[in-house]
């Protein structure tokens, strides 16, 4: 008989949660390597994780994956366009103005979505955290699609909340993969940072097409 979970080390592991996160790990590694394949991988991971979160009253995590799917489609076109223009996916640092706008949009978006969840209590057990995860994911993936190095910091900011939140709701595999995510994020950050510094000092350096 088919089952949707199994027990490992005394913890109940949901199969969809495990599969989605394994695909997500692959997508993160592809993003580190600046491979366009990161986007279809993120899209697939998001679709699988939505099936894992359905019925768990976790709109922030479900919304996070909806954002992943929608933004992955847009990011895919952005990186393909940038690769056609320059021969590779180029990364760069965001300007101080862009950073400020991103942070302000994150704060305003979190407040607005939290108010929506608070108005409908059945949607969420924790409106503020769900709203932060939802809006933070949008900010991180937008920054990735633009080729901004800062996207790695945005992912860290989202994961420090979403990972323990996932564990508290029984999504053990999501929490257990955080250590691997963290290593890949650090490696990706160093790689993109180094590449962006090289691009910034090169003549007529350009970022991913907006």
MIDOSE-1310 file (N, C-alpha, C; in nm, 2 decimals, decimal comma, always signed):
residues 210
xxxx	+0,08/-0,12/+0,00/+0,00/+0,00/+0,00/+0,09/+0,13/+0,00; +0,06/+0,22/-0,09/+0,14/+0,34/-0,09/+0,11/+0,43/+0,03; +0,22/+0,49/+0,07/+0,21/+0,59/+0,19/+0,28/+0,72/+0,15; +0,23/+0,83/+0,22/+0,29/+0,96/+0,19/+0,40/+1,00/+0,28
xxxx	+0,44/+0,90/+0,37/+0,55/+0,94/+0,47/+0,61/+0,81/+0,52; +0,73/+0,83/+0,59/+0,79/+0,71/+0,65/+0,87/+0,77/+0,77; +0,91/+0,68/+0,86/+0,98/+0,71/+0,98/+1,13/+0,69/+0,97; +1,21/+0,80/+1,00/+1,35/+0,79/+1,00/+1,40/+0,85/+1,13
xxxx	+1,49/+0,78/+1,20/+1,55/+0,83/+1,33/+1,44/+0,89/+1,42; +1,33/+0,82/+1,42/+1,22/+0,86/+1,52/+1,13/+0,97/+1,47; +1,16/+1,02/+1,35/+1,08/+1,14/+1,30/+1,00/+1,09/+1,18; +0,88/+1,15/+1,16/+0,80/+1,12/+1,05/+0,84/+1,21/+0,93
xxxx	+0,88/+1,15/+0,82/+0,93/+1,23/+0,70/+0,83/+1,22/+0,59; +0,78/+1,33/+0,55/+0,68/+1,33/+0,43/+0,76/+1,32/+0,30; +0,72/+1,22/+0,22/+0,79/+1,19/+0,09/+0,79/+1,32/+0,00; +0,68/+1,38/-0,01/+0,68/+1,50/-0,10/+0,77/+1,61/-0,05
xxxx	+0,77/+1,63/+0,08/+0,86/+1,72/+0,15/+1,01/+1,69/+0,11; +1,04/+1,56/+0,12/+1,18/+1,51/+0,10/+1,22/+1,53/-0,05; +1,13/+1,49/-0,14/+1,16/+1,50/-0,28/+1,17/+1,65/-0,33; +1,08/+1,73/-0,28/+1,08/+1,87/-0,32/+1,21/+1,94/-0,27
xxxx	+1,25/+1,91/-0,15/+1,37/+1,97/-0,10/+1,50/+1,92/-0,16; +1,50/+1,79/-0,20/+1,62/+1,74/-0,28/+1,63/+1,81/-0,41; +1,52/+1,83/-0,48/+1,52/+1,90/-0,61/+1,56/+2,05/-0,58; +1,51/+2,11/-0,47/+1,55/+2,24/-0,44/+1,70/+2,25/-0,41
xxxx	+1,76/+2,15/-0,35/+1,91/+2,15/-0,33/+1,98/+2,16/-0,46; +1,93/+2,08/-0,56/+1,99/+2,08/-0,69/+1,97/+2,21/-0,76; +1,86/+2,27/-0,74/+1,83/+2,41/-0,80/+1,93/+2,51/-0,74; +1,95/+2,50/-0,61/+2,04/+2,60/-0,55/+2,18/+2,58/-0,60
xxxx	+2,23/+2,45/-0,62/+2,36/+2,43/-0,67/+2,37/+2,48/-0,81; +2,27/+2,46/-0,89/+2,27/+2,52/-1,03/+2,28/+2,67/-1,03; +2,21/+2,73/-0,93/+2,21/+2,88/-0,92/+2,35/+2,92/-0,89; +2,42/+2,85/-0,80/+2,55/+2,88/-0,76/+2,64/+2,88/-0,89
xxxx	+2,62/+2,78/-0,98/+2,70/+2,77/-1,10/+2,65/+2,86/-1,21; +2,55/+2,94/-1,18/+2,49/+3,04/-1,28/+2,44/+2,96/-1,40; +2,38/+2,84/-1,38/+2,32/+2,77/-1,49/+2,17/+2,80/-1,50; +2,13/+2,83/-1,62/+1,99/+2,86/-1,65/+1,89/+2,75/-1,60
xxxx	+1,95/+2,63/-1,59/+1,87/+2,51/-1,55/+1,82/+2,53/-1,40; +1,87/+2,62/-1,33/+1,83/+2,64/-1,19/+1,68/+2,68/-1,19; +1,63/+2,75/-1,30/+1,49/+2,79/-1,29/+1,39/+2,68/-1,32; +1,41/+2,59/-1,42/+1,31/+2,48/-1,42/+1,32/+2,39/-1,30
xxxx	+1,44/+2,38/-1,24/+1,45/+2,30/-1,12/+1,38/+2,36/-1,01; +1,39/+2,49/-0,99/+1,31/+2,56/-0,88/+1,16/+2,55/-0,91; +1,12/+2,56/-1,03/+0,98/+2,55/-1,07/+0,93/+2,41/-1,02; +1,00/+2,30/-1,06/+0,96/+2,17/-1,02/+0,96/+2,15/-0,87
xxxx	+1,06/+2,20/-0,80/+1,07/+2,18/-0,66/+0,95/+2,25/-0,59; +0,91/+2,37/-0,64/+0,80/+2,44/-0,59/+0,67/+2,37/-0,60; +0,65/+2,31/-0,72/+0,53/+2,23/-0,75/+0,51/+2,11/-0,65; +0,63/+2,04/-0,63/+0,62/+1,92/-0,54/+0,60/+1,97/-0,40
xxxx	+0,66/+2,07/-0,35/+0,64/+2,12/-0,22/+0,50/+2,17/-0,19; +0,44/+2,22/-0,29/+0,30/+2,27/-0,27/+0,21/+2,14/-0,23; +0,23/+2,03/-0,30/+0,16/+1,91/-0,26/+0,19/+1,87/-0,12; +0,31/+1,89/-0,07/+0,35/+1,85/+0,06/+0,28/+1,94/+0,17
xxxx	+0,26/+2,07/+0,14/+0,21/+2,16/+0,24/+0,05/+2,18/+0,23; -0,01/+2,12/+0,13/-0,16/+2,14/+0,12/-0,23/+2,08/+0,25; -0,32/+2,15/+0,30/-0,40/+2,10/+0,41/-0,33/+2,13/+0,55; -0,21/+2,19/+0,55/-0,14/+2,21/+0,67/-0,16/+2,35/+0,74
xxxx	-0,24/+2,43/+0,68/-0,27/+2,56/+0,73/-0,14/+2,64/+0,74; -0,06/+2,64/+0,63/+0,07/+2,71/+0,63/+0,07/+2,79/+0,50; -0,01/+2,90/+0,49/-0,01/+2,98/+0,37/+0,12/+3,04/+0,33; +0,20/+3,07/+0,43/+0,33/+3,14/+0,40/+0,42/+3,04/+0,32
xxxx	+0,42/+2,92/+0,36/+0,51/+2,82/+0,29/+0,44/+2,78/+0,15; +0,31/+2,77/+0,15/+0,25/+2,75/+0,02/+0,26/+2,87/-0,07; +0,24/+2,99/-0,02/+0,26/+3,11/-0,10/+0,41/+3,12/-0,14; +0,50/+3,08/-0,06/+0,64/+3,08/-0,10/+0,66/+3,00/-0,22
xxxx	+0,60/+2,88/-0,23/+0,63/+2,80/-0,34/+0,55/+2,85/-0,47; +0,44/+2,91/-0,45/+0,37/+2,97/-0,56/+0,45/+3,08/-0,62; +0,52/+3,16/-0,53/+0,61/+3,27/-0,57/+0,73/+3,21/-0,65; +0,78/+3,10/-0,59/+0,89/+3,03/-0,66/+0,85/+2,99/-0,80
xxxx	+0,73/+2,93/-0,82/+0,69/+2,89/-0,96/+0,68/+3,01/-1,05; +0,60/+3,11/-1,01/+0,58/+3,22/-1,09/+0,71/+3,30/-1,13; +0,79/+3,32/-1,02/+0,92/+3,40/-1,05/+1,02/+3,31/-1,12; +1,01/+3,18/-1,11/+1,10/+3,10/-1,18/+1,08/+3,11/-1,33
xxxx	+0,95/+3,12/-1,37/+0,92/+3,14/-1,51/+0,98/+3,27/-1,57; +0,96/+3,38/-1,48/+1,01/+3,51/-1,52/+1,17/+3,51/-1,52; +1,23/+3,45/-1,42/+1,37/+3,45/-1,41/+1,43/+3,37/-1,52; +1,37/+3,26/-1,56/+1,41/+3,18/-1,67/+1,43/+3,26/-1,80
xxxx	+1,33/+3,34/-1,83/+1,33/+3,43/-1,95/+1,44/+3,54/-1,93; +1,46/+3,59/-1,81/+1,56/+3,69/-1,79/+1,70/+3,64/-1,81; +1,73/+3,52/-1,75/+1,86/+3,47/-1,77/+1,89/+3,42/-1,91; +1,79/+3,37/-1,98/+1,81/+3,33/-2,12/+1,84/+3,46/-2,20
xxxx	+1,77/+3,57/-2,17/+1,79/+3,69/-2,25/+1,93/+3,74/-2,22; +1,97/+3,74/-2,09/+2,11/+3,79/-2,06/+2,22/+3,70/-2,12; +2,19/+3,57/-2,13/+2,29/+3,48/-2,19/+2,30/+3,51/-2,34; +2,19/+3,54/-2,40/+2,20/+3,57/-2,54/+2,27/+3,70/-2,57
xxxx	+2,26/+3,80/-2,48/+2,32/+3,93/-2,50/+2,47/+3,93/-2,47; +2,51/+3,85/-2,37/+2,65/+3,86/-2,32/+2,73/+3,73/-2,34; +2,66/+3,62/-2,37/+2,72/+3,49/-2,38/+2,72/+3,41/-2,25; +2,68/+3,47/-2,14/+2,68/+3,41/-2,01/+2,58/+3,48/-1,92
xxxx	+2,55/+3,42/-1,81/+2,47/+3,49/-1,71/+2,56/+3,57/-1,62; +2,55/+3,70/-1,63/+2,64/+3,79/-1,56/+2,57/+3,83/-1,43; +2,65/+3,84/-1,32/+2,60/+3,88/-1,19/+2,66/+4,02/-1,15; +2,60/+4,09/-1,07/+2,65/+4,22/-1,02/+2,59/+4,25/-0,89
xxxx	+2,65/+4,36/-0,82/+2,60/+4,41/-0,70/+2,48/+4,50/-0,73; +2,38/+4,50/-0,65/+2,27/+4,60/-0,66/+2,32/+4,73/-0,61; +2,27/+4,84/-0,66/+2,30/+4,97/-0,61/+2,24/+4,99/-0,47; +2,29/+5,10/-0,40/+2,23/+5,12/-0,27/+2,09/+5,16/-0,28
xxxx	+2,05/+5,23/-0,39/+1,91/+5,26/-0,40/+1,82/+5,14/-0,42; +1,87/+5,04/-0,50/+1,80/+4,92/-0,53/+1,79/+4,84/-0,40; +1,90/+4,84/-0,32/+1,89/+4,76/-0,19/+1,79/+4,82/-0,10; +1,79/+4,96/-0,09/+1,69/+5,03/-0,01/+1,55/+5,00/-0,05
xxxx	+1,52/+5,00/-0,18/+1,39/+4,98/-0,23/+1,35/+4,83/-0,20; +1,44/+4,74/-0,21/+1,41/+4,60/-0,19/+1,37/+4,58/-0,04; +1,45/+4,64/+0,05/+1,42/+4,63/+0,19/+1,29/+4,69/+0,23; +1,26/+4,81/+0,18/+1,14/+4,88/+0,20/+1,02/+4,80/+0,15
xxxx	+1,03/+4,74/+0,03/+0,93/+4,66/-0,03/+0,90/+4,54/+0,05; +1,01/+4,48/+0,11/+0,99/+4,36/+0,19/+0,92/+4,40/+0,32; +0,95/+4,51/+0,38/+0,88/+4,55/+0,50/+0,73/+4,58/+0,48; +0,71/+4,66/+0,37/+0,57/+4,70/+0,34/+0,49/+4,58/+0,30
xxxx	+0,55/+4,49/+0,22/+0,48/+4,37/+0,17/+0,45/+4,28/+0,29; +0,54/+4,26/+0,38/+0,52/+4,18/+0,50/+0,40/+4,23/+0,58; +0,40/+4,36/+0,60/+0,29/+4,42/+0,68/+0,16/+4,40/+0,61; +0,15/+4,42/+0,48/+0,03/+4,41/+0,41/-0,03/+4,27/+0,41
xxxx	+0,06/+4,17/+0,38/+0,02/+4,03/+0,38/-0,02/+3,98/+0,52; +0,06/+4,03/+0,62/+0,03/+3,99/+0,76/-0,11/+4,04/+0,80; -0,14/+4,16/+0,76/-0,28/+4,22/+0,79/-0,39/+4,13/+0,72; -0,36/+4,09/+0,60/-0,46/+4,00/+0,53/-0,48/+3,87/+0,60
xxxx	-0,37/+3,81/+0,64/-0,38/+3,68/+0,72/-0,45/+3,70/+0,85; -0,42/+3,81/+0,92/-0,48/+3,84/+1,05/-0,63/+3,86/+1,04; -0,67/+3,92/+0,92/-0,81/+3,94/+0,90/-0,89/+3,81/+0,88; -0,82/+3,71/+0,84/-0,88/+3,58/+0,81/-0,80/+3,47/+0,89
xxxx	-0,82/+3,46/+1,02/-0,74/+3,38/+1,11/-0,73/+3,23/+1,07; -0,83/+3,18/+0,99/-0,83/+3,04/+0,95/-0,72/+3,01/+0,85; -0,67/+3,12/+0,79/-0,56/+3,10/+0,69/-0,43/+3,07/+0,75; -0,40/+3,12/+0,87/-0,26/+3,11/+0,92/-0,26/+3,10/+1,07
xxxx	-0,17/+3,02/+1,12/-0,14/+3,01/+1,27/-0,05/+3,13/+1,31; +0,03/+3,18/+1,22/+0,12/+3,29/+1,26/+0,13/+3,38/+1,14; +0,04/+3,48/+1,13/+0,03/+3,57/+1,02/+0,16/+3,64/+0,99; +0,23/+3,69/+1,09/+0,35/+3,77/+1,06/+0,46/+3,68/+1,00
xxxx	+0,48/+3,56/+1,05/+0,59/+3,47/+1,00/+0,55/+3,43/+0,86; +0,42/+3,39/+0,84/+0,38/+3,35/+0,71/+0,40/+3,46/+0,61; +0,36/+3,58/+0,65/+0,38/+3,70/+0,56/+0,52/+3,72/+0,52; +0,61/+3,71/+0,62/+0,75/+3,74/+0,60/+0,81/+3,63/+0,51
xxxx	+0,77/+3,51/+0,52/+0,82/+3,40/+0,43/+0,78/+3,43/+0,29; +0,65/+3,46/+0,28/+0,59/+3,48/+0,15/+0,66/+3,60/+0,07; +0,67/+3,71/+0,14/+0,72/+3,83/+0,08/+0,87/+3,82/+0,06; +0,94/+3,76/+0,16/+1,09/+3,75/+0,15/+1,13/+3,66/+0,03
xxxx	+1,05/+3,56/+0,01/+1,08/+3,47/-0,11/+1,07/+3,55/-0,24; +0,96/+3,63/-0,25/+0,95/+3,71/-0,37/+1,07/+3,80/-0,39; +1,11/+3,87/-0,28/+1,22/+3,96/-0,29/+1,35/+3,89/-0,33; +1,37/+3,77/-0,27/+1,49/+3,69/-0,30/+1,50/+3,65/-0,45
xxxx	+1,39/+3,60/-0,49/+1,38/+3,55/-0,63/+1,39/+3,66/-0,73; +1,33/+3,77/-0,70/+1,34/+3,89/-0,79/+1,49/+3,93/-0,80; +1,56/+3,93/-0,68/+1,70/+3,97/-0,68/+1,78/+3,87/-0,76; +1,75/+3,74/-0,75/+1,82/+3,64/-0,83/+1,80/+3,66/-0,98
xxxx	+1,67/+3,68/-1,02/+1,64/+3,70/-1,16/+1,72/+3,82/-1,22; +1,74/+3,92/-1,13/+1,81/+4,04/-1,18/+1,96/+4,02/-1,18; +2,01/+3,91/-1,12/+2,15/+3,88/-1,12/+2,22/+3,95/-1,00; +2,15/+3,99/-0,90/+2,21/+4,06/-0,79/+2,27/+3,97/-0,69
xxxx	+2,39/+3,99/-0,64/+2,46/+3,91/-0,54/+2,38/+3,91/-0,41; +2,31/+4,02/-0,39/+2,23/+4,03/-0,26/+2,13/+3,92/-0,25; +2,09/+3,85/-0,35/+1,99/+3,75/-0,34/+2,02/+3,64/-0,24; +2,15/+3,61/-0,23/+2,20/+3,51/-0,14/+2,17/+3,55/+0,01
xxxx	+2,19/+3,68/+0,04/+2,16/+3,73/+0,17/+2,00/+3,72/+0,20; +1,93/+3,75/+0,09/+1,78/+3,75/+0,10/+1,74/+3,60/+0,13; +1,80/+3,50/+0,07/+1,76/+3,36/+0,10/+1,79/+3,32/+0,24; +1,91/+3,37/+0,29/+1,94/+3,34/+0,43/+1,84/+3,40/+0,52
xxxx	+1,80/+3,52/+0,49/+1,70/+3,59/+0,58/+1,57/+3,51/+0,58; +1,53/+3,45/+0,47/+1,40/+3,38/+0,46/+1,42/+3,24/+0,53; +1,53/+3,17/+0,51/+1,55/+3,04/+0,56/+1,56/+3,03/+0,71; +1,62/+3,14/+0,77/+1,64/+3,13/+0,92/+1,50/+3,13/+0,99
xxxx	+1,40/+3,18/+0,92/+1,26/+3,17/+0,97/+1,18/+3,05/+0,92; +1,19/+3,02/+0,79/+1,11/+2,92/+0,73/+1,15/+2,78/+0,77; +1,28/+2,76/+0,80/+1,33/+2,62/+0,84/+1,28/+2,58/+0,97; +1,30/+2,66/+1,08/+1,24/+2,62/+1,21/+1,09/+2,61/+1,21
xxxx	+1,03/+2,70/+1,13/+0,88/+2,70/+1,12/+0,84/+2,57/+1,05; +0,91/+2,52/+0,95/+0,87/+2,40/+0,89/+0,88/+2,28/+0,99; +0,99/+2,28/+1,07/+1,01/+2,17/+1,16/+0,90/+2,17/+1,27; +0,86/+2,29/+1,31/+0,76/+2,30/+1,41/+0,62/+2,25/+1,36
xxxx	+0,61/+2,25/+1,23/+0,48/+2,20/+1,17/+0,49/+2,06/+1,12; +0,60/+1,99/+1,15/+0,62/+1,85/+1,11/+0,69/+1,82/+0,98; +0,74/+1,92/+0,92/+0,81/+1,90/+0,79/+0,96/+1,89/+0,82; +1,00/+1,77/+0,87/+1,13/+1,75/+0,93/+1,24/+1,76/+0,82
xxxx	+1,21/+1,70/+0,70/+1,31/+1,70/+0,60/+1,35/+1,84/+0,56; +1,25/+1,93/+0,55/+1,28/+2,07/+0,52/+1,38/+2,13/+0,62; +1,36/+2,10/+0,75/+1,45/+2,15/+0,85/+1,59/+2,08/+0,85; +1,59/+1,95/+0,82/+1,72/+1,88/+0,82/+1,81/+1,92/+0,71
xxxx	+1,75/+1,97/+0,60/+1,83/+2,01/+0,48/+1,89/+2,15/+0,50; +1,85/+2,22/+0,60/+1,90/+2,36/+0,62/+2,06/+2,36/+0,62; +2,12/+2,27/+0,69/+2,26/+2,27/+0,70/+2,33/+2,26/+0,56; +2,27/+2,18/+0,47/+2,32/+2,16/+0,34/+2,29/+2,29/+0,26
xxxx	+2,17/+2,34/+0,27/+2,14/+2,47/+0,21/+2,24/+2,58/+0,25; +2,27/+2,58/+0,38/+2,35/+2,69/+0,43/+2,49/+2,68/+0,37; +2,55/+2,56/+0,36/+2,68/+2,54/+0,29/+2,67/+2,59/+0,15; +2,57/+2,55/+0,07/+2,56/+2,59/-0,07/+2,54/+2,74/-0,08
xxxx	+2,46/+2,80/+0,01/+2,44/+2,94/+0,01/+2,57/+3,02/+0,02; +2,65/+2,97/+0,12/+2,78/+3,04/+0,14/+2,87/+3,02/+0,02; +2,87/+2,90/-0,04/+2,96/+2,88/-0,15/+2,91/+2,96/-0,27; +2,78/+2,97/-0,29/+2,72/+3,05/-0,39/+2,75/+3,20/-0,37
xxxx	+2,74/+3,24/-0,25/+2,76/+3,38/-0,22/+2,91/+3,42/-0,25; +3,00/+3,34/-0,21/+3,14/+3,36/-0,24/+3,17/+3,36/-0,39; +3,11/+3,27/-0,46/+3,13/+3,26/-0,61/+3,07/+3,38/-0,68; +2,95/+3,42/-0,65/+2,89/+3,54/-0,71/+2,96/+3,67/-0,67
xxxx	+3,00/+3,68/-0,55/+3,07/+3,80/-0,50/+3,20/+3,81/-0,58; +3,27/+3,71/-0,59/+3,40/+3,71/-0,66/+3,38/+3,75/-0,81; +3,28/+3,69/-0,87/+3,25/+3,71/-1,01/+3,20/+3,86/-1,03; +3,12/+3,91/-0,94/+3,06/+4,04/-0,95/+3,18/+4,15/-0,94
xxxx	+3,27/+4,12/-0,85/+3,38/+4,21/-0,83/+3,47/+4,22/-0,96; +3,48/+4,10/-1,03/+3,56/+4,10/-1,15/+3,48/+4,18/-1,26; +3,35/+4,15/-1,27/+3,27/+4,22/-1,37/+3,27/+4,37/-1,34; +3,26/+4,42/-1,22/+3,26/+4,56/-1,18/+3,39/+4,63/-1,23
xxxx	+3,50/+4,56/-1,22/+3,62/+4,63/-1,26/+3,66/+4,61/-1,41; +3,57/+4,53/-1,48/+3,60/+4,51/-1,62/+3,53/+4,63/-1,70; +3,58/+4,66/-1,82/+3,52/+4,77/-1,90/+3,38/+4,73/-1,95; +3,29/+4,83/-1,93/+3,16/+4,82/-1,98/+3,09/+4,70/-1,92
xxxx	+3,11/+4,67/-1,79/+3,04/+4,55/-1,73/+2,89/+4,57/-1,73; +2,82/+4,46/-1,75/+2,67/+4,46/-1,76/+2,62/+4,35/-1,67; +2,50/+4,38/-1,62/+2,43/+4,27/-1,54/+2,33/+4,20/-1,63; +2,26/+4,11/-1,57/+2,15/+4,03/-1,64/+2,05/+4,13/-1,69
xx	+2,01/+4,11/-1,81/+1,91/+4,21/-1,87/+1,79/+4,22/-1,78; +1,74/+4,34/-1,76/+1,62/+4,36/-1,68/+1,50/+4,35/-1,76
